């Protein structure tokens, strides 16, 4: 497999991902560097997470989700971030610890994870989850406070009461439901593979079985993923989640999927497993 090396631009690439719009970060304009394999590997649903005992917030948020799905507001948010229709609204991200208050809605999130949450060139945070949070806070008469932290830290902060709710494209599972409270599910998701553009190993694959049969032959290949996400469980296996994993692969975790894709571009890993919508956004940005 031939993969173009990017040396001088690697750090700039990561910085561009972190600030999103994403800036153009391929080796040259309009060069196709990576591609997503168009087979959905998993069947997942996202919801927002909070402390299990925070039943009032869960009830209020569920009522709000029902309202915006009924009046078309939710579809308008989706159109903004998935289809580029409409004006996106950015919000400030806190840089200090915030004392919980009945007048605040403290949201813990993890960027970059476009189109659900990402930092724009202006330093503000954007995304489907963020617009939903802002609209809910406004309806409740609360001040929106957003904390951008590590993905795993979201669960810790919610449980400890340092954040009211976690909003970061979070997959619901029985294992997580045992520990945390969740709102109603709001988005169906799946995992996809990103590989080098000239990788032909998956040509002709049209089903999950096709893709996984090919993966099973790739002994010793390195697959990247964002730490703490379904991608990690898919590669390494997790009995509680029902993923067998692939003993023939070498998994490698990264703080963000974008950093994993940078390592893929640089030829250090073979593929990246990431949620479908972020996968599509990353591929579009890198190949722009």
N, C-alpha and C positions, 0 to 999 in steps of 0.2 A: 504494500500500500504506500503510495506516494503522498506525502503531506508537505506543503510549503512551510518553511521555517520563517517565523517572525521573531526577530531578536530585539532590534532597537525599539520596536513599537509595542512590546508586550506590556510595559507598565502603563503606557498611554492608553492602551486598549482597556486595561482593567479600570483605570480612572474614568474612561468614557462610559463604561458599563455602570459604574457606581453612580454617575450623575444622571444618566438617562434623560431625555430624548433619545436614545443612544447616538453618539456621534459616529460618523463613518469610521470603521476600524478594520476593514479588510486591508490586505497588503496593497491593493490598488483599487481605484474606483470601479464599481460594477463587476468585480471579480467574485465568482462564486467559490467560496472557501469551504463551507460546511453545508450540510443538508439534513433535514429531518426525515426519518423513515415514517411514511404515512400509514402506520399501523398502530392502533391504540392497544397498549399492552396491559392496561388495568382498567378497572371500572370503579371510580371513586366519587365521593361527594364532599363538597366543602361546607363548613359551617363556622360560626364564630364561637370562640371558647371563653368561658368564664369560670369562676369558682362554683363548685357544685351547689353550694348553699345560696348562691345569689339568684334565687328563683324570681324575684321581682324584675331584675334586669332581663333575665331570659324571657319572661312573659311580655315585658314591654317591647323588647326587640322583635320577638316573634310577631306581635301585633303590627309593628312597623313594617316588617318584611311583607306581611300579607297585604298591607295597605299599598306599598309602592309597587308590588307586583300586580295589584289590581288596577291601579290608576295609570300604569304605563311608565312611571318614573324609573323603575328598575331597568326596563328595556332601553330607556334613553341612556342610562349610565353604561350599559353593555355596548350600545352603539358607539358611544364616545371612545371607549378603550379597545374595542375589538374591531371596529369598522372605521374609526377616525371621523365620526360624525358628531359635530357639536363642539362647544368650547369646554376644555378641561379646566377644572378648578384646582389650584394648588393651595396647600396649607402649611403652616409653620411646623417645624419639628423641634421639640424641646431639647435643650442641650444640658439641662440640669435635672436633678431629681425633683419630683413634684410631690407635695404633700396631698394626700387624698382629701377630697372635699366633696360635700354633697352637691356643690355647684359645678364640679368638673366631670367630664367623661374621659378617663385616662385610657387610651388605646395603645396597646403594645403591638408592634408590627416588625417586619423584617424586610429590608430592602437590600438589593434590588430583586423584584419579583414581578416584573411587568407582565401583564397589564393590571395586576391586582394592587401593587404598590411599588413605587419607584421615585427616586429623587430627580427632579428636573434640573435644567441648567441654572435656574434661578435659586436653587437650594431648597425649594419647597417640595413637599411630598404630594404625589398624584396617584391615581389609580381607582379601580372599581371599588375596592374595599374602603378606601379613604373617603370617597364621595358618599358612600352609604353611611359611614361613621359620622361625617359632617352633617348630613341631613337628619340623622337620628338625634344628634346632639342639639341641633337647632329646634327640632320639634319638642324636645324635652326641656328646653330652656337651659341647657348645660353649656359650659365652656369646653371646647374640644382641645384635649392635650394628647399629642402623639409622641410616643417614644419608639425610636428605631433601634432595636436591640437584636441580639442573636436569636435564631429561630427557637432553639431549645429553651432559651431564657424566657420566652413568652409564657410558657406553661408555669415556670417557676414563679414569675412575677404575678401572674394571675392568681395562683394558689396562695401566695403570700399576701395578696391584697395590695401590691404595689401598682397594679394595673387593674382596671375594671373589666376589660375585655381584650382578647387577643384576636386580631384580624390580619391574617397573612396567608390566605389560600390554604387553610388548615383542613386536612382530610379527617373525616370522622371515622372512628373504628370502635369496635366493642371494647378494646383495651383502653383507649382514651376515655370512652364514656364511663368506664368504671371509676376513673379518677377525677374527671372534670365535668362541668356543665356545658352543654352546647345549645346554641340556638337551633331553629329549624335550618335544614340544609337549603342552600341558595344557589349552588352551582355544581354541575356534573363535570368531572375531570378524569384524566387518564395520564399515564406515563408514555413518553415517546423516546426514541433514540435519536441522538444527533451524532453524525459521523462526518468524516472528511468528504468533500464533494466528489472526489474520485474513487470513493469506496464502492465497489460493486458487489460486495458480499451479500447484500440483501435485495439485489435486483430480482424481481419476480415474486418476492414475498408479499402476500396479500392478507394473511391471517396471523394471529398471535402464535399459533402453532408453527407456522413457517418461520417466523422470526426467532422463536425460542429454540427451534431445532438447529438453526444456524448458529445461534449464540453458544449452544452446547458443544459445538465443534471448535470454538475459538479458545482453546486451552492456553492459559498464560496471558491472555489479553487483559489490559487494564481498562476498567470501566469507571468513569467518574460520576459523582453525584453530589448534591448539597447535603451536608451533614444534618442528620435528624429528620430527613424527609422520607417520603415513600420511595424515592429513587434508591436510597441506601438500603431499605428493606427488600426492595425488588432484587437488587444485585446480591446482597449478602444473605438474604433469607431471614424470615421472622415468623415463627410458628404462630404467634398470637395474631398476626395479620394475615396468615394463610399464604405466605410467600415461601416457596421452597429454596429460592436463591440458586446460584450457579457456582458450585464448588470448583469448577474449572477456571473461573475468572479471578482476577485480582482487583478488588474494589479499592477505590481511592476517594476519600471525602474532601470536600472543599467548603469554605464558608458560604460561597454562593455558586449557583450554577454557571454564572458568567465566568468565574475564575476557572471552573472546570473546562469550559469551552475554550478559553485561552490556552490552557494546557493541551487540549486536543489539537488546536491550530498549530501549536509549537511541536507537535509530534510526540508528546510525552505520554499520551494515553490514546486508546483506540476509539472510545465512544463515551458519550455522556447520556445518562438517563435523567430526564427531567419532566415536569408536568407539561401537558400539551400546549397550553396558551403561552407560558413563558418560553417554551422551546421554539414556537413559531416566531415570537418576538425577537429572540436572540438570533435566530437564523436570518431573519430579515435585516436586523441591524448589522450583523457581521458582513453580510453579502452586499450591503448598500454601496 
